[in-house]
């Protein structure tokens, strides 16, 4: 009897656990959004981004979340060289809509010129982590809030960040990635390290591919497009091989080497959601803009009007374009400011015009419209020559066109110079230059200053403040 009771108890416990597991499975499979109501307190870095930049944040509809994927330019070699100072060279935001069963992936180029959250200046978005204090400070909050601000203040409460070494291990753990490489990938010495063509990329080769930005002329923008493309290939491969179900196990294996505020339950919910996701419902976007160069530094300037249209398409929100940060406005103001500064420099470098010493006989008379003034003669007034008579020897001016006397020619040239507005100079002294030298170098802008408060326009003096911000 006692044995039957024990067996019955064990059976009930098993059924209870099984029922709970089945209920849990049903819940995260059919209502995965329920496990994302609040940011996890099990963050292996920080909690959800909450500071002054998120005041007035756009309220996301139920069933939608945004997760930032951050890739650090960090590995063992760089730690020895740079210490703990790293940047987020890969920035992707996964806008997940559980109800519509779709994902929009937004890539923000690392060189995007943006206002850093909590600061009064602009810089490349990949340096936001450093400006926030990095791993030892508030680097993750600063990065997430900067991203949120760029995306029209939609909340970006979740993040997954990893180093370069972890990427290599992750790709090797799933057996590599089969991919058709578009072009030969070369290292800094020009040696081909990955040949073009369809092949299986190991973790190291995968990292080389996603980090390369010198193979094609588009630089970092081409790299961002390649990253999107290979991630889609990776997702398709894991889905077809039913490897997405292994994501929780992969997470547990690498969680000590990753930085995230997702817990294992949320990772499992994402894995189940992705398993049923149609690849055609995964859309990729690139933050619209144009190349921007200031003070010899290359940036990616954001096209505010196109960005607003993109946000409307993805999030369904209406955002006013902030033209203070528009790439074409910044370009125009920067070029105008540099031009004016160079003109000021040219005027200040020009030597002053030297005037001839004053004559003892008083100031020179203004030339008359009839020609140069005649100097007085000791012999009295000059008489006009009679018609048909040769000119006299007393220095009278001949009125006919065939004047041949050298003295009269010199007087006419002097009168022409005075009528042009130039001052006579001493013999052997060159006249001052009228044009600045084309070999003069442009003036470098002043050191970094704070941006004006919101609501003010970017004045030309403030433009140098944003233009001279050097990336760390």
NORSUL-V163623 format. One record per backbone hydrogen bond with DSSP energy under -0.5 kcal/mol. CO is the residue of the C=O (numbers start at 1). NH is the residue of the N-H. Records with the same first field share a line. If there is no record, write none. Layout:
CO=NH ; NH
//
This chain:
1=5
2=6
3=7
4=8
5=9
6=10
7=11
8=12
9=13
10=14
11=15
12=16
13=17
14=18
15=19
16=20
17=21
18=22
19=23
20=24
21=25
22=26
23=27
24=28
25=29
26=30
27=31
31=34
32=35
33=36
34=37
51=54
52=55
54=57
58=60 ; 155
61=64
63=98 ; 99
65=96
66=158
67=94
68=70 ; 160
69=92
70=72 ; 162
71=89 ; 90
72=74
74=164 ; 165
75=79
76=80
77=81
78=82 ; 83
79=83
82=85
84=86
87=73 ; 89
90=71
91=108
92=69 ; 94
93=95 ; 106
94=67 ; 96
95=104
96=65 ; 98
97=101 ; 102
102=97
103=105 ; 283
104=95 ; 106
105=107 ; 285
106=93
107=109 ; 287
109=112
110=126
111=300
112=114 ; 125
114=123
116=119
120=451
121=116
123=114
124=127
125=128
126=88
127=131
128=132
129=134
130=133
132=138
133=136 ; 137
134=137 ; 139
138=142
139=143
140=144
141=145
142=146
143=147
144=148
145=149
146=150
147=151
148=153 ; 154
149=152
151=154
153=58
158=68
159=261
160=70
161=259
162=72
163=167
164=168
165=169
166=170
167=171
168=172
169=173
170=174
171=176
172=175
177=179 ; 201
179=181 ; 199
181=197
184=186
185=193 ; 194
187=190
191=187
194=185
197=181
199=179 ; 201
200=202
201=177
202=206
203=207
204=208
205=209
206=210
207=211
208=212
216=219
218=221
219=223
220=224
221=225
222=226
223=227
224=228
225=229
226=230
227=231
228=232
229=233
230=234
231=235
232=236
233=237
234=238
235=239
236=240
237=241
238=243 ; 244
239=242
243=246
244=247
246=250
247=251
248=252
249=253
250=254
251=255
254=257
255=258
257=163
259=161
260=44
261=40
263=267
264=268
265=269
266=270
267=271
268=272
269=273
270=274
271=275
272=276
273=276
274=277
278=281
279=282
281=103 ; 283
283=105
285=107
288=303
290=301
292=299
294=297
297=294
299=292 ; 301
300=113
301=290
302=304 ; 327
303=307
304=308
305=309
306=310
307=311
308=312
309=313
310=314
311=315 ; 316 ; 317
312=316
317=319
321=323
322=325
323=326
326=330
327=331
328=332
329=333
330=334
331=335
332=336
333=337
334=338
335=339
336=340
337=341
338=342
339=343
340=344
341=345
342=346
343=347
344=348
345=349
346=350
359=362
368=371
371=368
377=380
386=389
392=395
401=403
405=409
406=410
407=411
408=412
409=413
410=414
411=415
412=416
413=417
414=418
415=419
416=420
417=422
418=421
426=429
428=430
437=440
453=456
457=459
459=463
460=464
461=465
462=466
463=467
464=468
466=469
468=470
//
